[in-house]
Amino acid sequence: MPVGGRKQPPAVREHESATVTSQISGRQWELPGMWNRMFESRVLHDYSSQGFAALAALPGGESLEWCYGCGKCVPVCPVDLVGEYGPRKLHRKVQTGVDLLADPDLWLCTTCGNCLRVCPKQVDMVQVAPAGREAAIGQGHVPAELQDVFEKTFRQGNCLGENPRRRHAWTKQAGVPVRVLASDPGPVDVLFYVEDYWSYHPRGQQAAQAFARILTALDVDFAILGPEEKTVGDSQRLAGERGLFEALMDDVAATLAKYDFRRIVTPDPQIGNALRREYPKHGHHYDVVHTTQLLAPLVERLTWRTSIDATVTFHDPCYLGRHNGEYDAPRRLLEAIPGVTLVEMGRCKQNGYCCGGGGGGMWLDGFTAEHTDERLSERRVREAADTGADILAVCCPYEVSRFEDAAKSTGHDHLQVLDIVELLDQAMGGGAGADA
């Protein structure tokens, strides 16, 4: 009972030994007195607190200390399903003296945000991981794959290290005219911010061409930056290179200030997230929508020429769904396509699984392979195949190539991976100009 407003510890009566009888089996055990000491409080006096102190000193890193070990984050963490991971486990490692800044676990988080969704203490790995990574990079701890991407981005303004002059080469095969502001300046309604993978990756270029055809069919006034475009750099920021991100932001903002446009549309949810949330912190404000958000209100104006006749399942991008709350626009577009039967995976919408590409994970497959049983994209492809779907629909530039590779490596080659704009374009009879 509380005495004087404070709880009193129980009086300890320790015996040399005791006999305990099970109420279920009737078996008896002899327990030494030392066993009773397990009920005494434990003090972590053998471990250093320097790990917590180092993280708490980082802007954004302090919330890891707030964890009280409920474990809700672990079953929803996509990395834990293919490895041994989770914010609670990270908390325990740091608690027992592990230097997270020098530990491989620091780089496994994809910043998908699912742990934050369920955390009662609001431990925010979307802040903790980038903060820790930035400090680790300062100490020289960075995976070689990631360092290579940082260097390519610094030199060429894109993560693939491609020549900026080739950024708009995809437009030649689009079959429709695509205005490039660098050579044809003037006011425009929609600035199409293509980003790296749709600009340079062969599968991404196909989606960019499809989107250009759809915008043309809808009579949308749009243009691109072409060789002047640089990556917005949010993946680099989340991977710990804040200095590179800020340098890119200055270049991007200076370029955007040259032109008169009403809004920006981008296929990359992380880029949209950065323009909505990070750039305004530095005084740069834009009206930004995702490709599906632009098209969904216009879907009734599309003219269908063929039926897809397929069962389709959809993968929610983390930075479009959980981070920005958009679940309806992609589904509205899929449900409008003639012949499409939409089926959901068990993990979808708020609890959608991660492709593994976020937070710099796109460039860390070799590194993460050493610490997981399979890639997150492979796990997701298995879930998609379990629905019986013919097509896995996506709406993020990272995902087509990730899931196509995963479909091959898991033996699900029959599962076709297509961006939603590619499905729309097919149903509209587009693609005729692709080989022109």
C-alpha positions as CSV (number, residue, x, y, z in Angstrom):
1,M,0.0,0.0,0.0
2,P,1.2,3.6,-0.6
3,V,2.6,5.1,2.5
4,G,2.9,8.9,2.6
5,G,1.9,9.1,-1.0
6,R,4.7,6.7,-2.2
7,K,4.7,3.1,-3.0
8,Q,6.8,1.0,-0.7
9,P,8.9,-1.9,-2.0
10,P,7.8,-5.3,-0.8
11,A,9.6,-6.9,2.1
12,V,12.0,-9.6,0.8
13,R,11.9,-12.9,2.6
14,E,14.4,-15.1,0.9
15,H,14.7,-18.8,1.6
16,E,17.6,-21.1,0.7
17,S,15.2,-23.1,-1.5
18,A,11.6,-23.5,-2.2
19,T,9.4,-26.2,-3.8
20,V,6.9,-25.1,-6.5
21,T,4.1,-27.3,-7.7
22,S,2.5,-26.8,-11.1
23,Q,-1.2,-26.3,-10.9
24,I,-1.6,-27.9,-14.3
25,S,0.7,-30.9,-14.4
26,G,1.3,-31.4,-10.7
27,R,5.0,-31.5,-11.3
28,Q,7.3,-30.1,-8.6
29,W,10.5,-28.0,-9.0
30,E,13.1,-27.1,-6.4
31,L,14.1,-23.5,-6.8
32,P,17.2,-22.0,-5.1
33,G,16.9,-18.7,-3.3
34,M,19.0,-17.0,-6.0
35,W,16.1,-17.5,-8.5
36,N,13.9,-15.1,-6.5
37,R,16.3,-12.3,-7.2
38,M,15.0,-12.3,-10.8
39,F,12.1,-10.3,-9.3
40,E,14.4,-7.5,-8.2
41,S,14.9,-4.4,-10.4
42,R,17.6,-4.5,-13.0
43,V,19.9,-1.6,-13.6
44,L,21.8,-1.3,-16.9
45,H,25.0,-0.4,-15.2
46,D,27.2,-2.4,-17.5
47,Y,26.4,-0.5,-20.6
48,S,27.5,2.9,-21.9
49,S,24.9,5.6,-22.5
50,Q,27.1,7.3,-25.1
51,G,25.0,5.7,-28.0
52,F,21.9,7.5,-26.8
53,A,23.8,10.7,-26.1
54,A,25.2,10.7,-29.6
55,L,21.7,10.3,-31.2
56,A,20.0,12.7,-28.8
57,A,22.4,15.4,-29.8
58,L,21.3,15.1,-33.5
59,P,18.4,17.2,-34.7
60,G,15.7,14.6,-35.4
61,G,17.5,11.8,-33.6
62,E,16.2,12.3,-30.1
63,S,12.9,10.4,-30.5
64,L,14.6,7.0,-30.4
65,E,14.9,7.5,-26.6
66,W,11.2,7.8,-26.3
67,C,10.7,4.1,-27.1
68,Y,9.2,2.1,-24.2
69,G,9.5,-1.3,-25.8
70,C,5.8,-2.0,-26.6
71,G,6.9,-3.8,-29.8
72,K,4.1,-2.5,-32.1
73,C,6.6,-1.4,-34.7
74,V,8.2,-4.7,-35.2
75,P,5.4,-6.7,-37.0
76,V,4.6,-3.7,-39.3
77,C,8.3,-3.1,-40.2
78,P,8.9,-4.3,-43.8
79,V,12.6,-5.0,-43.1
80,D,11.8,-7.2,-40.0
81,L,9.7,-9.5,-42.2
82,V,12.8,-10.3,-44.2
83,G,15.4,-9.9,-41.5
84,E,16.0,-9.1,-37.9
85,Y,15.1,-5.4,-37.5
86,G,12.7,-2.9,-36.1
87,P,12.8,0.4,-34.2
88,R,12.3,-1.4,-30.9
89,K,15.2,-3.7,-31.7
90,L,17.4,-0.7,-32.7
91,H,16.4,1.0,-29.4
92,R,17.5,-2.1,-27.5
93,K,20.8,-2.3,-29.3
94,V,21.6,1.3,-28.6
95,Q,20.5,0.8,-25.0
96,T,23.0,-2.0,-24.6
97,G,25.9,0.1,-25.8
98,V,25.9,-0.4,-29.6
99,D,27.1,2.6,-31.6
100,L,24.3,2.9,-34.2
101,L,26.4,5.3,-36.3
102,A,28.9,2.5,-37.0
103,D,26.3,-0.3,-37.2
104,P,24.9,-1.7,-40.5
105,D,21.4,-1.5,-39.2
106,L,21.5,2.3,-39.6
107,W,21.2,1.8,-43.4
108,L,18.3,-0.7,-43.5
109,C,15.5,1.6,-42.7
110,T,13.5,2.6,-45.9
111,T,11.7,5.5,-44.1
112,C,8.4,3.9,-45.1
113,G,6.8,5.4,-42.0
114,N,4.7,2.3,-41.0
115,C,6.3,2.1,-37.6
116,L,5.5,5.8,-36.9
117,R,1.9,5.0,-37.9
118,V,1.4,2.6,-35.0
119,C,3.9,4.0,-32.4
120,P,2.2,5.4,-29.3
121,K,5.3,7.3,-28.4
122,Q,5.9,8.8,-31.8
123,V,9.4,7.5,-32.3
124,D,10.0,8.9,-35.8
125,M,12.5,6.8,-37.8
126,V,11.8,9.1,-40.8
127,Q,13.8,11.7,-38.7
128,V,16.1,9.4,-36.8
129,A,17.5,7.4,-39.7
130,P,18.5,10.4,-41.9
131,A,19.9,12.2,-38.8
132,G,22.0,9.2,-37.9
133,R,23.2,8.7,-41.4
134,E,24.3,12.3,-41.8
135,A,26.4,11.9,-38.7
136,A,27.7,8.5,-39.9
137,I,28.7,10.0,-43.2
138,G,30.6,12.7,-41.4
139,Q,32.6,9.9,-39.6
140,G,33.3,8.2,-42.9
141,H,30.8,5.4,-42.4
142,V,28.9,5.0,-45.7
143,P,28.1,2.0,-47.9
144,A,30.1,2.0,-51.1
145,E,27.0,1.7,-53.3
146,L,25.6,4.8,-51.7
147,Q,28.8,6.8,-52.0
148,D,28.9,6.0,-55.7
149,V,25.4,7.5,-56.1
150,F,26.3,10.6,-54.1
151,E,29.2,11.2,-56.4
152,K,27.2,10.7,-59.6
153,T,24.5,13.1,-58.3
154,F,27.1,15.7,-57.4
155,R,28.7,15.5,-60.8
156,Q,25.7,15.2,-63.1
157,G,22.7,16.2,-61.1
158,N,21.1,12.8,-61.3
159,C,21.6,9.6,-59.4
160,L,22.3,7.5,-62.5
161,G,25.3,9.7,-63.6
162,E,23.8,10.3,-67.0
163,N,24.6,13.3,-69.2
164,P,22.1,16.1,-68.5
165,R,21.9,16.9,-72.2
166,R,20.2,13.5,-72.7
167,R,17.6,14.1,-70.0
168,H,14.8,14.8,-72.5
169,A,15.9,12.3,-75.2
170,W,12.9,10.1,-74.3
171,T,10.6,12.7,-75.9
172,K,11.8,11.7,-79.4
173,Q,9.9,8.4,-79.1
174,A,6.8,9.8,-77.4
175,G,4.9,10.2,-80.6
176,V,3.6,13.6,-79.5
177,P,5.3,17.0,-79.2
178,V,6.8,17.7,-75.8
179,R,7.6,21.3,-75.1
180,V,11.0,22.0,-73.5
181,L,11.1,25.3,-71.6
182,A,14.8,25.8,-72.1
183,S,14.3,26.2,-75.8
184,D,10.6,27.4,-75.8
185,P,10.1,29.5,-72.7
186,G,6.8,31.1,-71.8
187,P,3.9,30.6,-69.4
188,V,2.7,27.0,-69.0
189,D,-0.1,25.5,-66.9
190,V,1.6,22.2,-65.8
191,L,5.4,21.8,-65.4
192,F,6.1,18.1,-65.7
193,Y,9.0,17.3,-63.4
194,V,10.2,14.0,-64.9
195,E,12.9,13.1,-62.4
196,D,15.8,10.6,-62.9
197,Y,14.3,7.2,-63.6
198,W,11.6,8.4,-66.0
199,S,14.2,10.4,-67.8
200,Y,16.9,7.8,-68.2
201,H,15.9,4.3,-67.3
202,P,14.5,2.4,-70.3
203,R,11.3,1.3,-68.5
204,G,10.9,4.7,-66.9
205,Q,11.1,6.3,-70.3
206,Q,8.2,4.2,-71.6
207,A,6.1,5.4,-68.7
208,A,7.1,9.1,-69.4
209,Q,6.2,8.7,-73.0
210,A,2.8,7.2,-72.1
211,F,2.1,10.1,-69.7
212,A,3.0,12.6,-72.4
213,R,0.5,11.0,-74.7
214,I,-2.2,11.0,-72.1
215,L,-1.6,14.7,-71.3
216,T,-1.8,15.5,-75.0
217,A,-5.0,13.6,-75.4
218,L,-6.5,15.5,-72.5
219,D,-5.3,18.8,-74.1
220,V,-3.3,19.7,-71.0
221,D,-0.9,22.6,-71.4
222,F,2.4,21.1,-70.2
223,A,6.2,21.4,-70.6
224,I,9.4,20.0,-69.1
225,L,12.7,21.5,-68.1
226,G,14.8,19.2,-70.2
227,P,18.5,19.6,-69.7
228,E,18.0,22.2,-67.0
229,E,16.3,19.7,-64.7
230,K,18.1,18.2,-61.8
231,T,17.0,15.7,-59.2
232,V,15.1,17.3,-56.3
233,G,17.4,15.1,-54.1
234,D,15.0,13.9,-51.4
235,S,16.3,10.3,-51.5
236,Q,19.8,11.7,-51.1
237,R,18.6,13.7,-48.1
238,L,17.0,10.6,-46.5
239,A,20.2,8.7,-47.1
240,G,22.1,11.2,-45.1
241,E,23.5,13.6,-47.6
242,R,21.8,16.8,-46.4
243,G,24.6,19.0,-47.8
244,L,24.1,17.6,-51.3
245,F,20.3,17.9,-50.9
246,E,20.6,21.6,-50.0
247,A,22.9,22.3,-52.9
248,L,20.5,20.6,-55.3
249,M,17.6,22.5,-53.8
250,D,19.3,25.8,-54.5
251,D,19.9,24.8,-58.1
252,V,16.3,23.5,-58.6
253,A,14.7,26.6,-57.0
254,A,16.9,28.9,-59.1
255,T,15.8,27.0,-62.3
256,L,12.1,27.0,-61.3
257,A,12.2,30.7,-60.6
258,K,13.1,31.4,-64.3
259,Y,9.7,30.1,-65.5
260,D,6.0,30.9,-65.2
261,F,3.9,27.8,-64.4
262,R,0.9,27.2,-62.3
263,R,1.6,23.8,-60.8
264,I,4.1,20.9,-60.9
265,V,3.2,17.3,-61.6
266,T,5.7,14.5,-60.9
267,P,5.6,10.7,-61.0
268,D,7.9,10.4,-58.0
269,P,6.1,10.4,-54.6
270,Q,9.3,11.2,-52.7
271,I,10.0,14.2,-55.0
272,G,6.4,15.4,-54.4
273,N,6.9,15.0,-50.7
274,A,10.1,17.0,-50.7
275,L,8.6,19.9,-52.7
276,R,5.6,20.0,-50.4
277,R,7.3,19.5,-47.1
278,E,11.1,20.2,-47.3
279,Y,11.4,23.0,-49.8
280,P,8.9,25.3,-48.0
281,K,11.2,25.1,-44.9
282,H,13.7,27.0,-47.0
283,G,11.2,29.5,-48.5
284,H,10.4,27.6,-51.7
285,H,6.6,27.1,-52.2
286,Y,5.0,25.2,-55.1
287,D,1.6,23.7,-56.0
288,V,2.6,20.0,-56.5
289,V,0.5,17.0,-57.5
290,H,1.3,13.4,-58.3
291,T,0.6,12.0,-61.8
292,T,-2.4,10.0,-60.5
293,Q,-3.7,13.1,-58.6
294,L,-3.6,15.1,-61.8
295,L,-5.3,12.4,-63.9
296,A,-7.9,11.1,-61.5
297,P,-10.3,14.2,-61.8
298,L,-9.9,14.0,-65.6
299,V,-10.5,10.3,-66.0
300,E,-14.0,10.8,-67.4
301,R,-12.6,12.7,-70.3
302,L,-10.4,9.8,-71.5
303,T,-11.4,7.9,-74.6
304,W,-11.0,4.1,-74.4
305,R,-10.1,2.1,-77.5
306,T,-9.4,-1.3,-76.1
307,S,-10.1,-3.4,-73.0
308,I,-7.3,-4.7,-70.8
309,D,-9.2,-7.8,-69.6
310,A,-6.8,-8.6,-66.7
311,T,-6.8,-9.0,-62.9
312,V,-4.7,-6.2,-61.5
313,T,-3.4,-5.7,-58.0
314,F,-1.9,-2.3,-56.9
315,H,1.1,-1.5,-54.7
316,D,0.8,1.7,-52.6
317,P,4.0,3.8,-52.7
318,C,4.9,4.7,-49.1
319,Y,5.5,8.4,-49.9
320,L,2.2,8.8,-51.8
321,G,0.1,6.8,-49.3
322,R,1.3,6.8,-45.7
323,H,3.3,10.0,-45.9
324,N,0.7,12.0,-47.9
325,G,-2.6,10.2,-47.5
326,E,-3.4,9.5,-51.1
327,Y,-5.0,6.1,-51.6
328,D,-8.0,6.9,-53.8
329,A,-6.5,8.5,-57.0
330,P,-4.6,5.5,-58.2
331,R,-7.5,3.2,-57.6
332,R,-10.0,5.5,-59.3
333,L,-7.8,5.4,-62.4
334,L,-7.5,1.6,-62.3
335,E,-11.2,1.0,-61.8
336,A,-12.0,3.2,-64.8
337,I,-9.9,1.1,-67.2
338,P,-12.2,-1.2,-69.3
339,G,-11.7,-4.9,-68.4
340,V,-9.6,-4.3,-65.3
341,T,-10.6,-6.3,-62.2
342,L,-8.9,-4.7,-59.2
343,V,-7.9,-7.0,-56.3
344,E,-6.2,-5.9,-53.1
345,M,-3.2,-7.5,-51.4
346,G,-3.5,-8.2,-47.7
347,R,-1.0,-5.4,-47.0
348,C,-2.4,-2.3,-48.7
349,K,-3.3,1.3,-48.1
350,Q,-2.3,2.4,-44.6
351,N,-0.5,-0.9,-44.0
352,G,0.9,-1.2,-47.4
353,Y,4.3,-3.0,-47.7
354,C,7.4,-1.2,-48.9
355,C,9.2,-1.9,-52.2
356,G,12.5,-1.3,-50.5
357,G,13.5,1.7,-52.6
358,G,12.7,4.5,-50.3
359,G,15.2,6.4,-48.1
360,G,18.1,5.5,-50.3
361,G,17.2,1.8,-50.4
362,M,17.0,2.0,-54.2
363,W,20.8,2.0,-54.3
364,L,21.5,-0.4,-51.4
365,D,20.3,-3.8,-52.7
366,G,23.8,-5.3,-52.5
367,F,24.4,-4.0,-49.0
368,T,21.0,-5.1,-47.6
369,A,21.4,-8.5,-49.2
370,E,24.0,-9.2,-46.5
371,H,21.5,-8.5,-43.7
372,T,18.2,-9.8,-45.0
373,D,16.8,-13.1,-46.3
374,E,15.3,-11.6,-49.4
375,R,14.8,-8.2,-50.9
376,L,11.6,-6.3,-49.9
377,S,10.6,-6.2,-53.5
378,E,10.8,-10.0,-53.7
379,R,8.6,-10.3,-50.7
380,R,6.1,-7.9,-52.2
381,V,6.0,-9.7,-55.5
382,R,5.1,-12.9,-53.7
383,E,2.2,-11.1,-52.0
384,A,1.1,-9.8,-55.4
385,A,1.3,-13.2,-57.0
386,D,-0.7,-14.7,-54.2
387,T,-3.7,-12.6,-55.2
388,G,-3.8,-14.4,-58.6
389,A,-3.3,-11.1,-60.4
390,D,-2.0,-10.9,-64.0
391,I,-0.6,-7.4,-63.5
392,L,1.1,-5.6,-60.6
393,A,0.3,-1.9,-61.1
394,V,2.6,0.8,-59.6
395,C,2.8,4.6,-59.7
396,C,6.4,5.3,-58.6
397,P,9.5,5.4,-60.9
398,Y,11.5,3.1,-58.6
399,E,9.0,0.3,-58.6
400,V,8.7,-1.0,-62.2
401,S,12.4,-2.0,-62.5
402,R,12.5,-3.3,-58.8
403,F,9.4,-5.4,-59.2
404,E,10.3,-6.7,-62.7
405,D,13.7,-7.9,-61.3
406,A,11.9,-9.4,-58.3
407,A,9.4,-11.2,-60.5
408,K,12.2,-12.9,-62.3
409,S,14.2,-13.8,-59.2
410,T,11.2,-15.3,-57.5
411,G,9.9,-17.3,-60.4
412,H,6.9,-15.2,-61.0
413,D,7.8,-14.1,-64.6
414,H,4.1,-14.3,-65.5
415,L,3.3,-11.3,-63.3
416,Q,3.5,-8.2,-65.5
417,V,4.6,-5.0,-63.9
418,L,3.2,-1.8,-65.3
419,D,2.9,1.8,-64.2
420,I,-0.8,3.0,-64.1
421,V,-0.1,5.5,-66.9
422,E,1.1,2.7,-69.1
423,L,-2.2,0.8,-68.5
424,L,-4.2,4.0,-69.2
425,D,-2.2,4.5,-72.4
426,Q,-2.7,1.0,-73.6
427,A,-6.5,1.2,-73.0
428,M,-6.5,4.5,-74.9
429,G,-4.7,2.8,-77.8
430,G,-1.5,4.8,-77.3
431,G,2.0,3.8,-78.1
432,A,1.7,4.1,-81.8
433,G,4.4,6.7,-81.9
434,A,6.8,4.8,-79.8
435,D,8.7,3.3,-82.7
436,A,8.3,6.3,-85.0
